[in-house]
Amino acid sequence: MGRKFNVLDHEYVPKHIKLTKEEAKRILRDLNIRISELPWILSSDPAAKAVGAKPGDVILIVRKSPTAGEAIALRLVIPG
């Protein structure tokens, strides 16, 4: 009937990338932080669902920034 809407295609939604366990471990080690120190994103969040993230995964979010060009954020996916 209609085309399924992908939230990641919207111009105001930043790029979301689900990291592999190895990528997440390396980035956290390089930043000298523990996974428990990351801000959360719910597994029910439309962007988390769109990238197939499950609880325990780490998502890298890339936002456009007028001052820095790009701003990078990490989020830990939690149930909900």
N, CA, C and O atoms as a Maestro MAE file, in Angstrom:
{
 s_m_m2io_version
 :::
 2.0.0
}

f_m_ct {
 s_m_title
 :::
 protein
 m_atom[320] {
  # First column is atom index #
  i_m_mmod_type
  r_m_x_coord
  r_m_y_coord
  r_m_z_coord
  i_m_residue_number
  s_m_chain_name
  s_m_pdb_residue_name
  s_m_pdb_atom_name
  i_m_atomic_number
  :::
  1 25 0.834 -1.181 0.000 1 A "MET " " N  " 7
  2 3 0.000 0.000 0.000 1 A "MET " " CA " 6
  3 2 0.881 1.247 0.000 1 A "MET " " C  " 6
  4 15 0.957 1.937 -1.017 1 A "MET " " O  " 8
  5 25 1.550 1.556 1.117 2 A "GLY " " N  " 7
  6 3 2.416 2.727 1.167 2 A "GLY " " CA " 6
  7 2 3.839 2.325 1.480 2 A "GLY " " C  " 6
  8 15 4.109 1.218 1.947 2 A "GLY " " O  " 8
  9 25 4.731 3.239 1.216 3 A "ARG " " N  " 7
  10 3 6.142 2.996 1.510 3 A "ARG " " CA " 6
  11 2 6.386 3.142 3.000 3 A "ARG " " C  " 6
  12 15 5.843 4.052 3.627 3 A "ARG " " O  " 8
  13 25 7.199 2.254 3.585 4 A "LYS " " N  " 7
  14 3 7.499 2.323 5.010 4 A "LYS " " CA " 6
  15 2 8.438 3.504 5.264 4 A "LYS " " C  " 6
  16 15 9.424 3.688 4.551 4 A "LYS " " O  " 8
  17 25 8.125 4.290 6.274 5 A "PHE " " N  " 7
  18 3 8.909 5.470 6.614 5 A "PHE " " CA " 6
  19 2 10.147 5.086 7.411 5 A "PHE " " C  " 6
  20 15 10.046 4.355 8.397 5 A "PHE " " O  " 8
  21 25 11.314 5.572 6.995 6 A "ASN " " N  " 7
  22 3 12.563 5.354 7.726 6 A "ASN " " CA " 6
  23 2 12.930 6.672 8.398 6 A "ASN " " C  " 6
  24 15 13.224 7.658 7.723 6 A "ASN " " O  " 8
  25 25 12.914 6.686 9.725 7 A "VAL " " N  " 7
  26 3 13.173 7.897 10.488 7 A "VAL " " CA " 6
  27 2 14.552 8.477 10.170 7 A "VAL " " C  " 6
  28 15 14.742 9.691 10.243 7 A "VAL " " O  " 8
  29 25 15.512 7.622 9.819 8 A "LEU " " N  " 7
  30 3 16.870 8.096 9.541 8 A "LEU " " CA " 6
  31 2 16.964 8.909 8.248 8 A "LEU " " C  " 6
  32 15 17.960 9.594 8.017 8 A "LEU " " O  " 8
  33 25 15.942 8.837 7.417 9 A "ASP " " N  " 7
  34 3 15.932 9.614 6.175 9 A "ASP " " CA " 6
  35 2 15.504 11.059 6.397 9 A "ASP " " C  " 6
  36 15 15.637 11.885 5.494 9 A "ASP " " O  " 8
  37 25 14.993 11.377 7.580 10 A "HIS " " N  " 7
  38 3 14.526 12.744 7.849 10 A "HIS " " CA " 6
  39 2 15.719 13.673 8.038 10 A "HIS " " C  " 6
  40 15 16.710 13.301 8.665 10 A "HIS " " O  " 8
  41 25 15.620 14.876 7.496 11 A "GLU " " N  " 7
  42 3 16.753 15.817 7.515 11 A "GLU " " CA " 6
  43 2 17.167 16.247 8.923 11 A "GLU " " C  " 6
  44 15 18.317 16.637 9.123 11 A "GLU " " O  " 8
  45 25 16.272 16.188 9.892 12 A "TYR " " N  " 7
  46 3 16.604 16.622 11.245 12 A "TYR " " CA " 6
  47 2 17.098 15.499 12.163 12 A "TYR " " C  " 6
  48 15 17.463 15.751 13.312 12 A "TYR " " O  " 8
  49 25 17.110 14.275 11.661 13 A "VAL " " N  " 7
  50 3 17.584 13.146 12.468 13 A "VAL " " CA " 6
  51 2 19.058 12.926 12.139 13 A "VAL " " C  " 6
  52 15 19.407 12.687 10.983 13 A "VAL " " O  " 8
  53 25 19.936 13.006 13.165 14 A "PRO " " N  " 7
  54 3 21.365 12.806 12.897 14 A "PRO " " CA " 6
  55 2 21.657 11.359 12.527 14 A "PRO " " C  " 6
  56 15 20.838 10.467 12.751 14 A "PRO " " O  " 8
  57 25 22.835 11.143 11.958 15 A "LYS " " N  " 7
  58 3 23.261 9.805 11.563 15 A "LYS " " CA " 6
  59 2 23.481 8.953 12.813 15 A "LYS " " C  " 6
  60 15 24.179 9.372 13.736 15 A "LYS " " O  " 8
  61 25 22.889 7.763 12.842 16 A "HIS " " N  " 7
  62 3 23.052 6.804 13.933 16 A "HIS " " CA " 6
  63 2 23.764 5.574 13.382 16 A "HIS " " C  " 6
  64 15 23.364 5.028 12.354 16 A "HIS " " O  " 8
  65 25 24.819 5.141 14.067 17 A "ILE " " N  " 7
  66 3 25.597 3.986 13.624 17 A "ILE " " CA " 6
  67 2 25.734 3.019 14.797 17 A "ILE " " C  " 6
  68 15 26.252 3.378 15.854 17 A "ILE " " O  " 8
  69 25 25.264 1.793 14.595 18 A "LYS " " N  " 7
  70 3 25.427 0.765 15.633 18 A "LYS " " CA " 6
  71 2 26.846 0.229 15.529 18 A "LYS " " C  " 6
  72 15 27.261 -0.255 14.476 18 A "LYS " " O  " 8
  73 25 27.586 0.317 16.627 19 A "LEU " " N  " 7
  74 3 28.969 -0.156 16.646 19 A "LEU " " CA " 6
  75 2 29.031 -1.643 16.941 19 A "LEU " " C  " 6
  76 15 28.175 -2.188 17.638 19 A "LEU " " O  " 8
  77 25 30.053 -2.294 16.402 20 A "THR " " N  " 7
  78 3 30.290 -3.684 16.776 20 A "THR " " CA " 6
  79 2 30.838 -3.679 18.199 20 A "THR " " C  " 6
  80 15 31.270 -2.640 18.697 20 A "THR " " O  " 8
  81 25 30.821 -4.828 18.848 21 A "LYS " " N  " 7
  82 3 31.358 -4.929 20.213 21 A "LYS " " CA " 6
  83 2 32.832 -4.509 20.241 21 A "LYS " " C  " 6
  84 15 33.275 -3.840 21.175 21 A "LYS " " O  " 8
  85 25 33.583 -4.907 19.214 22 A "GLU " " N  " 7
  86 3 35.007 -4.570 19.157 22 A "GLU " " CA " 6
  87 2 35.216 -3.063 18.976 22 A "GLU " " C  " 6
  88 15 36.068 -2.467 19.635 22 A "GLU " " O  " 8
  89 25 34.430 -2.451 18.076 23 A "GLU " " N  " 7
  90 3 34.542 -1.000 17.865 23 A "GLU " " CA " 6
  91 2 34.214 -0.241 19.143 23 A "GLU " " C  " 6
  92 15 34.924 0.691 19.520 23 A "GLU " " O  " 8
  93 25 33.131 -0.645 19.807 24 A "ALA " " N  " 7
  94 3 32.721 0.022 21.045 24 A "ALA " " CA " 6
  95 2 33.797 -0.110 22.110 24 A "ALA " " C  " 6
  96 15 34.124 0.862 22.791 24 A "ALA " " O  " 8
  97 25 34.350 -1.312 22.256 25 A "LYS " " N  " 7
  98 3 35.385 -1.556 23.259 25 A "LYS " " CA " 6
  99 2 36.616 -0.683 22.994 25 A "LYS " " C  " 6
  100 15 37.192 -0.120 23.925 25 A "LYS " " O  " 8
  101 25 37.015 -0.574 21.725 26 A "ARG " " N  " 7
  102 3 38.188 0.218 21.361 26 A "ARG " " CA " 6
  103 2 37.961 1.713 21.625 26 A "ARG " " C  " 6
  104 15 38.832 2.391 22.168 26 A "ARG " " O  " 8
  105 25 36.794 2.214 21.240 27 A "ILE " " N  " 7
  106 3 36.490 3.636 21.445 27 A "ILE " " CA " 6
  107 2 36.422 3.968 22.930 27 A "ILE " " C  " 6
  108 15 36.965 4.983 23.366 27 A "ILE " " O  " 8
  109 25 35.761 3.120 23.705 28 A "LEU " " N  " 7
  110 3 35.663 3.361 25.144 28 A "LEU " " CA " 6
  111 2 37.044 3.327 25.796 28 A "LEU " " C  " 6
  112 15 37.337 4.130 26.683 28 A "LEU " " O  " 8
  113 25 37.888 2.400 25.356 29 A "ARG " " N  " 7
  114 3 39.254 2.336 25.885 29 A "ARG " " CA " 6
  115 2 40.035 3.604 25.521 29 A "ARG " " C  " 6
  116 15 40.733 4.171 26.362 29 A "ARG " " O  " 8
  117 25 39.914 4.047 24.258 30 A "ASP " " N  " 7
  118 3 40.621 5.253 23.810 30 A "ASP " " CA " 6
  119 2 40.165 6.494 24.576 30 A "ASP " " C  " 6
  120 15 40.962 7.395 24.840 30 A "ASP " " O  " 8
  121 25 38.885 6.535 24.930 31 A "LEU " " N  " 7
  122 3 38.336 7.681 25.670 31 A "LEU " " CA " 6
  123 2 38.489 7.523 27.182 31 A "LEU " " C  " 6
  124 15 38.190 8.441 27.946 31 A "LEU " " O  " 8
  125 25 38.964 6.339 27.607 32 A "ASN " " N  " 7
  126 3 39.158 6.040 29.019 32 A "ASN " " CA " 6
  127 2 37.861 6.183 29.824 32 A "ASN " " C  " 6
  128 15 37.834 6.793 30.893 32 A "ASN " " O  " 8
  129 25 36.790 5.602 29.275 33 A "ILE " " N  " 7
  130 3 35.504 5.599 29.982 33 A "ILE " " CA " 6
  131 2 34.941 4.180 29.978 33 A "ILE " " C  " 6
  132 15 35.295 3.356 29.135 33 A "ILE " " O  " 8
  133 25 34.061 3.915 30.933 34 A "ARG " " N  " 7
  134 3 33.387 2.618 31.020 34 A "ARG " " CA " 6
  135 2 32.027 2.715 30.325 34 A "ARG " " C  " 6
  136 15 31.447 3.796 30.216 34 A "ARG " " O  " 8
  137 25 31.543 1.592 29.870 35 A "ILE " " N  " 7
  138 3 30.257 1.556 29.182 35 A "ILE " " CA " 6
  139 2 29.135 2.077 30.085 35 A "ILE " " C  " 6
  140 15 28.167 2.666 29.602 35 A "ILE " " O  " 8
  141 25 29.268 1.858 31.389 36 A "SER " " N  " 7
  142 3 28.242 2.310 32.335 36 A "SER " " CA " 6
  143 2 28.200 3.840 32.460 36 A "SER " " C  " 6
  144 15 27.240 4.385 33.004 36 A "SER " " O  " 8
  145 25 29.214 4.522 31.971 37 A "GLU " " N  " 7
  146 3 29.254 5.979 32.038 37 A "GLU " " CA " 6
  147 2 28.573 6.659 30.844 37 A "GLU " " C  " 6
  148 15 28.424 7.881 30.825 37 A "GLU " " O  " 8
  149 25 28.162 5.864 29.851 38 A "LEU " " N  " 7
  150 3 27.524 6.440 28.671 38 A "LEU " " CA " 6
  151 2 26.079 6.854 28.962 38 A "LEU " " C  " 6
  152 15 25.393 6.208 29.754 38 A "LEU " " O  " 8
  153 25 25.620 7.928 28.323 39 A "PRO " " N  " 7
  154 3 24.191 8.254 28.392 39 A "PRO " " CA " 6
  155 2 23.395 7.140 27.698 39 A "PRO " " C  " 6
  156 15 23.934 6.391 26.884 39 A "PRO " " O  " 8
  157 25 22.121 7.047 28.031 40 A "TRP " " N  " 7
  158 3 21.280 5.967 27.515 40 A "TRP " " CA " 6
  159 2 20.428 6.403 26.340 40 A "TRP " " C  " 6
  160 15 20.133 7.583 26.146 40 A "TRP " " O  " 8
  161 25 20.045 5.401 25.564 41 A "ILE " " N  " 7
  162 3 19.001 5.542 24.557 41 A "ILE " " CA " 6
  163 2 18.143 4.284 24.676 41 A "ILE " " C  " 6
  164 15 18.678 3.180 24.780 41 A "ILE " " O  " 8
  165 25 16.849 4.437 24.663 42 A "LEU " " N  " 7
  166 3 15.950 3.285 24.791 42 A "LEU " " CA " 6
  167 2 15.946 2.454 23.510 42 A "LEU " " C  " 6
  168 15 16.051 2.988 22.406 42 A "LEU " " O  " 8
  169 25 15.825 1.160 23.675 43 A "SER " " N  " 7
  170 3 15.754 0.274 22.509 43 A "SER " " CA " 6
  171 2 14.495 0.541 21.687 43 A "SER " " C  " 6
  172 15 14.429 0.168 20.516 43 A "SER " " O  " 8
  173 25 13.502 1.181 22.292 44 A "SER " " N  " 7
  174 3 12.265 1.520 21.580 44 A "SER " " CA " 6
  175 2 12.363 2.841 20.823 44 A "SER " " C  " 6
  176 15 11.436 3.206 20.101 44 A "SER " " O  " 8
  177 25 13.477 3.566 20.979 45 A "ASP " " N  " 7
  178 3 13.667 4.820 20.255 45 A "ASP " " CA " 6
  179 2 13.626 4.513 18.752 45 A "ASP " " C  " 6
  180 15 14.264 3.559 18.306 45 A "ASP " " O  " 8
  181 25 12.889 5.305 17.966 46 A "PRO " " N  " 7
  182 3 12.774 5.016 16.530 46 A "PRO " " CA " 6
  183 2 14.116 4.916 15.806 46 A "PRO " " C  " 6
  184 15 14.274 4.068 14.927 46 A "PRO " " O  " 8
  185 25 15.075 5.755 16.154 47 A "ALA " " N  " 7
  186 3 16.385 5.695 15.489 47 A "ALA " " CA " 6
  187 2 17.143 4.436 15.902 47 A "ALA " " C  " 6
  188 15 17.814 3.827 15.069 47 A "ALA " " O  " 8
  189 25 17.052 4.037 17.164 48 A "ALA " " N  " 7
  190 3 17.707 2.804 17.626 48 A "ALA " " CA " 6
  191 2 17.095 1.598 16.924 48 A "ALA " " C  " 6
  192 15 17.807 0.678 16.521 48 A "ALA " " O  " 8
  193 25 15.779 1.609 16.782 49 A "LYS " " N  " 7
  194 3 15.102 0.513 16.077 49 A "LYS " " CA " 6
  195 2 15.539 0.465 14.620 49 A "LYS " " C  " 6
  196 15 15.735 -0.613 14.060 49 A "LYS " " O  " 8
  197 25 15.694 1.645 14.002 50 A "ALA " " N  " 7
  198 3 16.040 1.719 12.579 50 A "ALA " " CA " 6
  199 2 17.416 1.121 12.290 50 A "ALA " " C  " 6
  200 15 17.634 0.575 11.208 50 A "ALA " " O  " 8
  201 25 18.351 1.217 13.251 51 A "VAL " " N  " 7
  202 3 19.686 0.637 13.030 51 A "VAL " " CA " 6
  203 2 19.790 -0.778 13.595 51 A "VAL " " C  " 6
  204 15 20.854 -1.395 13.527 51 A "VAL " " O  " 8
  205 25 18.692 -1.297 14.152 52 A "GLY " " N  " 7
  206 3 18.672 -2.661 14.664 52 A "GLY " " CA " 6
  207 2 19.391 -2.840 15.989 52 A "GLY " " C  " 6
  208 15 19.911 -3.919 16.273 52 A "GLY " " O  " 8
  209 25 19.425 -1.790 16.804 53 A "ALA " " N  " 7
  210 3 20.139 -1.840 18.084 53 A "ALA " " CA " 6
  211 2 19.329 -2.597 19.133 53 A "ALA " " C  " 6
  212 15 18.108 -2.465 19.219 53 A "ALA " " O  " 8
  213 25 20.038 -3.386 19.918 54 A "LYS " " N  " 7
  214 3 19.451 -4.147 21.023 54 A "LYS " " CA " 6
  215 2 20.092 -3.695 22.326 54 A "LYS " " C  " 6
  216 15 21.180 -3.120 22.304 54 A "LYS " " O  " 8
  217 25 19.438 -3.942 23.474 55 A "PRO " " N  " 7
  218 3 20.051 -3.568 24.755 55 A "PRO " " CA " 6
  219 2 21.478 -4.112 24.882 55 A "PRO " " C  " 6
  220 15 21.753 -5.275 24.587 55 A "PRO " " O  " 8
  221 25 22.370 -3.231 25.331 56 A "GLY " " N  " 7
  222 3 23.779 -3.585 25.460 56 A "GLY " " CA " 6
  223 2 24.626 -3.076 24.308 56 A "GLY " " C  " 6
  224 15 25.849 -3.004 24.423 56 A "GLY " " O  " 8
  225 25 23.984 -2.719 23.185 57 A "ASP " " N  " 7
  226 3 24.720 -2.170 22.046 57 A "ASP " " CA " 6
  227 2 25.106 -0.717 22.319 57 A "ASP " " C  " 6
  228 15 24.519 -0.051 23.172 57 A "ASP " " O  " 8
  229 25 26.103 -0.245 21.579 58 A "VAL " " N  " 7
  230 3 26.519 1.154 21.654 58 A "VAL " " CA " 6
  231 2 26.261 1.781 20.290 58 A "VAL " " C  " 6
  232 15 26.616 1.218 19.254 58 A "VAL " " O  " 8
  233 25 25.634 2.961 20.308 59 A "ILE " " N  " 7
  234 3 25.332 3.699 19.086 59 A "ILE " " CA " 6
  235 2 26.192 4.952 19.043 59 A "ILE " " C  " 6
  236 15 26.319 5.671 20.034 59 A "ILE " " O  " 8
  237 25 26.781 5.201 17.875 60 A "LEU " " N  " 7
  238 3 27.533 6.426 17.629 60 A "LEU " " CA " 6
  239 2 26.606 7.363 16.854 60 A "LEU " " C  " 6
  240 15 26.051 6.979 15.825 60 A "LEU " " O  " 8
  241 25 26.440 8.582 17.344 61 A "ILE " " N  " 7
  242 3 25.552 9.560 16.717 61 A "ILE " " CA " 6
  243 2 26.406 10.708 16.199 61 A "ILE " " C  " 6
  244 15 27.205 11.283 16.939 61 A "ILE " " O  " 8
  245 25 26.230 11.038 14.917 62 A "VAL " " N  " 7
  246 3 26.993 12.112 14.287 62 A "VAL " " CA " 6
  247 2 26.023 13.233 13.922 62 A "VAL " " C  " 6
  248 15 25.159 13.070 13.061 62 A "VAL " " O  " 8
  249 25 26.183 14.373 14.595 63 A "ARG " " N  " 7
  250 3 25.323 15.533 14.338 63 A "ARG " " CA " 6
  251 2 26.111 16.607 13.608 63 A "ARG " " C  " 6
  252 15 27.315 16.758 13.816 63 A "ARG " " O  " 8
  253 25 25.429 17.347 12.757 64 A "LYS " " N  " 7
  254 3 26.046 18.512 12.127 64 A "LYS " " CA " 6
  255 2 26.133 19.617 13.170 64 A "LYS " " C  " 6
  256 15 25.194 19.844 13.933 64 A "LYS " " O  " 8
  257 25 27.278 20.304 13.195 65 A "SER " " N  " 7
  258 3 27.495 21.375 14.160 65 A "SER " " CA " 6
  259 2 27.988 22.609 13.426 65 A "SER " " C  " 6
  260 15 28.922 22.523 12.629 65 A "SER " " O  " 8
  261 25 27.365 23.774 13.688 66 A "PRO " " N  " 7
  262 3 27.806 24.987 13.002 66 A "PRO " " CA " 6
  263 2 29.215 25.424 13.417 66 A "PRO " " C  " 6
  264 15 29.898 26.104 12.650 66 A "PRO " " O  " 8
  265 25 29.652 25.048 14.603 67 A "THR " " N  " 7
  266 3 30.977 25.467 15.065 67 A "THR " " CA " 6
  267 2 32.044 24.402 14.872 67 A "THR " " C  " 6
  268 15 33.183 24.729 14.537 67 A "THR " " O  " 8
  269 25 31.703 23.144 15.074 68 A "ALA " " N  " 7
  270 3 32.698 22.075 15.001 68 A "ALA " " CA " 6
  271 2 32.647 21.297 13.693 68 A "ALA " " C  " 6
  272 15 33.526 20.475 13.432 68 A "ALA " " O  " 8
  273 25 31.645 21.539 12.875 69 A "GLY " " N  " 7
  274 3 31.467 20.757 11.655 69 A "GLY " " CA " 6
  275 2 30.644 19.511 11.942 69 A "GLY " " C  " 6
  276 15 29.567 19.319 11.378 69 A "GLY " " O  " 8
  277 25 31.167 18.663 12.830 70 A "GLU " " N  " 7
  278 3 30.450 17.469 13.272 70 A "GLU " " CA " 6
  279 2 30.635 17.306 14.773 70 A "GLU " " C  " 6
  280 15 31.712 17.564 15.311 70 A "GLU " " O  " 8
  281 25 29.581 16.878 15.434 71 A "ALA " " N  " 7
  282 3 29.644 16.561 16.866 71 A "ALA " " CA " 6
  283 2 29.308 15.081 17.015 71 A "ALA " " C  " 6
  284 15 28.301 14.605 16.491 71 A "ALA " " O  " 8
  285 25 30.159 14.365 17.732 72 A "ILE " " N  " 7
  286 3 30.002 12.928 17.923 72 A "ILE " " CA " 6
  287 2 29.492 12.646 19.328 72 A "ILE " " C  " 6
  288 15 29.965 13.242 20.296 72 A "ILE " " O  " 8
  289 25 28.525 11.735 19.442 73 A "ALA " " N  " 7
  290 3 27.999 11.323 20.734 73 A "ALA " " CA " 6
  291 2 27.887 9.806 20.750 73 A "ALA " " C  " 6
  292 15 27.671 9.181 19.712 73 A "ALA " " O  " 8
  293 25 28.033 9.225 21.916 74 A "LEU " " N  " 7
  294 3 27.850 7.779 22.097 74 A "LEU " " CA " 6
  295 2 26.671 7.552 23.029 74 A "LEU " " C  " 6
  296 15 26.466 8.319 23.969 74 A "LEU " " O  " 8
  297 25 25.895 6.505 22.775 75 A "ARG " " N  " 7
  298 3 24.773 6.147 23.630 75 A "ARG " " CA " 6
  299 2 24.757 4.637 23.840 75 A "ARG " " C  " 6
  300 15 25.031 3.864 22.923 75 A "ARG " " O  " 8
  301 25 24.427 4.231 25.079 76 A "LEU " " N  " 7
  302 3 24.248 2.834 25.421 76 A "LEU " " CA " 6
  303 2 22.767 2.505 25.287 76 A "LEU " " C  " 6
  304 15 21.921 3.195 25.855 76 A "LEU " " O  " 8
  305 25 22.455 1.455 24.538 77 A "VAL " " N  " 7
  306 3 21.061 1.052 24.350 77 A "VAL " " CA " 6
  307 2 20.619 0.248 25.574 77 A "VAL " " C  " 6
  308 15 21.273 -0.710 25.984 77 A "VAL " " O  " 8
  309 25 19.483 0.672 26.146 78 A "ILE " " N  " 7
  310 3 18.917 -0.015 27.301 78 A "ILE " " CA " 6
  311 2 17.500 -0.487 26.953 78 A "ILE " " C  " 6
  312 15 16.888 0.037 26.023 78 A "ILE " " O  " 8
  313 25 16.975 -1.473 27.693 79 A "PRO " " N  " 7
  314 3 15.608 -1.940 27.418 79 A "PRO " " CA " 6
  315 2 14.589 -0.850 27.668 79 A "PRO " " C  " 6
  316 15 14.749 -0.007 28.551 79 A "PRO " " O  " 8
  317 25 13.557 -0.886 26.883 80 A "GLY " " N  " 7
  318 3 12.473 0.075 27.131 80 A "GLY " " CA " 6
  319 2 11.827 0.548 25.867 80 A "GLY " " C  " 6
  320 15 10.901 1.357 25.912 80 A "GLY " " O  " 8
  :::
 }
 m_bond[319] {
  # First column is bond index #
  i_m_from
  i_m_to
  i_m_order
  :::
  1 1 2 1
  2 2 3 1
  3 3 4 2
  4 3 5 1
  5 5 6 1
  6 6 7 1
  7 7 8 2
  8 7 9 1
  9 9 10 1
  10 10 11 1
  11 11 12 2
  12 11 13 1
  13 13 14 1
  14 14 15 1
  15 15 16 2
  16 15 17 1
  17 17 18 1
  18 18 19 1
  19 19 20 2
  20 19 21 1
  21 21 22 1
  22 22 23 1
  23 23 24 2
  24 23 25 1
  25 25 26 1
  26 26 27 1
  27 27 28 2
  28 27 29 1
  29 29 30 1
  30 30 31 1
  31 31 32 2
  32 31 33 1
  33 33 34 1
  34 34 35 1
  35 35 36 2
  36 35 37 1
  37 37 38 1
  38 38 39 1
  39 39 40 2
  40 39 41 1
  41 41 42 1
  42 42 43 1
  43 43 44 2
  44 43 45 1
  45 45 46 1
  46 46 47 1
  47 47 48 2
  48 47 49 1
  49 49 50 1
  50 50 51 1
  51 51 52 2
  52 51 53 1
  53 53 54 1
  54 54 55 1
  55 55 56 2
  56 55 57 1
  57 57 58 1
  58 58 59 1
  59 59 60 2
  60 59 61 1
  61 61 62 1
  62 62 63 1
  63 63 64 2
  64 63 65 1
  65 65 66 1
  66 66 67 1
  67 67 68 2
  68 67 69 1
  69 69 70 1
  70 70 71 1
  71 71 72 2
  72 71 73 1
  73 73 74 1
  74 74 75 1
  75 75 76 2
  76 75 77 1
  77 77 78 1
  78 78 79 1
  79 79 80 2
  80 79 81 1
  81 81 82 1
  82 82 83 1
  83 83 84 2
  84 83 85 1
  85 85 86 1
  86 86 87 1
  87 87 88 2
  88 87 89 1
  89 89 90 1
  90 90 91 1
  91 91 92 2
  92 91 93 1
  93 93 94 1
  94 94 95 1
  95 95 96 2
  96 95 97 1
  97 97 98 1
  98 98 99 1
  99 99 100 2
  100 99 101 1
  101 101 102 1
  102 102 103 1
  103 103 104 2
  104 103 105 1
  105 105 106 1
  106 106 107 1
  107 107 108 2
  108 107 109 1
  109 109 110 1
  110 110 111 1
  111 111 112 2
  112 111 113 1
  113 113 114 1
  114 114 115 1
  115 115 116 2
  116 115 117 1
  117 117 118 1
  118 118 119 1
  119 119 120 2
  120 119 121 1
  121 121 122 1
  122 122 123 1
  123 123 124 2
  124 123 125 1
  125 125 126 1
  126 126 127 1
  127 127 128 2
  128 127 129 1
  129 129 130 1
  130 130 131 1
  131 131 132 2
  132 131 133 1
  133 133 134 1
  134 134 135 1
  135 135 136 2
  136 135 137 1
  137 137 138 1
  138 138 139 1
  139 139 140 2
  140 139 141 1
  141 141 142 1
  142 142 143 1
  143 143 144 2
  144 143 145 1
  145 145 146 1
  146 146 147 1
  147 147 148 2
  148 147 149 1
  149 149 150 1
  150 150 151 1
  151 151 152 2
  152 151 153 1
  153 153 154 1
  154 154 155 1
  155 155 156 2
  156 155 157 1
  157 157 158 1
  158 158 159 1
  159 159 160 2
  160 159 161 1
  161 161 162 1
  162 162 163 1
  163 163 164 2
  164 163 165 1
  165 165 166 1
  166 166 167 1
  167 167 168 2
  168 167 169 1
  169 169 170 1
  170 170 171 1
  171 171 172 2
  172 171 173 1
  173 173 174 1
  174 174 175 1
  175 175 176 2
  176 175 177 1
  177 177 178 1
  178 178 179 1
  179 179 180 2
  180 179 181 1
  181 181 182 1
  182 182 183 1
  183 183 184 2
  184 183 185 1
  185 185 186 1
  186 186 187 1
  187 187 188 2
  188 187 189 1
  189 189 190 1
  190 190 191 1
  191 191 192 2
  192 191 193 1
  193 193 194 1
  194 194 195 1
  195 195 196 2
  196 195 197 1
  197 197 198 1
  198 198 199 1
  199 199 200 2
  200 199 201 1
  201 201 202 1
  202 202 203 1
  203 203 204 2
  204 203 205 1
  205 205 206 1
  206 206 207 1
  207 207 208 2
  208 207 209 1
  209 209 210 1
  210 210 211 1
  211 211 212 2
  212 211 213 1
  213 213 214 1
  214 214 215 1
  215 215 216 2
  216 215 217 1
  217 217 218 1
  218 218 219 1
  219 219 220 2
  220 219 221 1
  221 221 222 1
  222 222 223 1
  223 223 224 2
  224 223 225 1
  225 225 226 1
  226 226 227 1
  227 227 228 2
  228 227 229 1
  229 229 230 1
  230 230 231 1
  231 231 232 2
  232 231 233 1
  233 233 234 1
  234 234 235 1
  235 235 236 2
  236 235 237 1
  237 237 238 1
  238 238 239 1
  239 239 240 2
  240 239 241 1
  241 241 242 1
  242 242 243 1
  243 243 244 2
  244 243 245 1
  245 245 246 1
  246 246 247 1
  247 247 248 2
  248 247 249 1
  249 249 250 1
  250 250 251 1
  251 251 252 2
  252 251 253 1
  253 253 254 1
  254 254 255 1
  255 255 256 2
  256 255 257 1
  257 257 258 1
  258 258 259 1
  259 259 260 2
  260 259 261 1
  261 261 262 1
  262 262 263 1
  263 263 264 2
  264 263 265 1
  265 265 266 1
  266 266 267 1
  267 267 268 2
  268 267 269 1
  269 269 270 1
  270 270 271 1
  271 271 272 2
  272 271 273 1
  273 273 274 1
  274 274 275 1
  275 275 276 2
  276 275 277 1
  277 277 278 1
  278 278 279 1
  279 279 280 2
  280 279 281 1
  281 281 282 1
  282 282 283 1
  283 283 284 2
  284 283 285 1
  285 285 286 1
  286 286 287 1
  287 287 288 2
  288 287 289 1
  289 289 290 1
  290 290 291 1
  291 291 292 2
  292 291 293 1
  293 293 294 1
  294 294 295 1
  295 295 296 2
  296 295 297 1
  297 297 298 1
  298 298 299 1
  299 299 300 2
  300 299 301 1
  301 301 302 1
  302 302 303 1
  303 303 304 2
  304 303 305 1
  305 305 306 1
  306 306 307 1
  307 307 308 2
  308 307 309 1
  309 309 310 1
  310 310 311 1
  311 311 312 2
  312 311 313 1
  313 313 314 1
  314 314 315 1
  315 315 316 2
  316 315 317 1
  317 317 318 1
  318 318 319 1
  319 319 320 2
  :::
 }
}
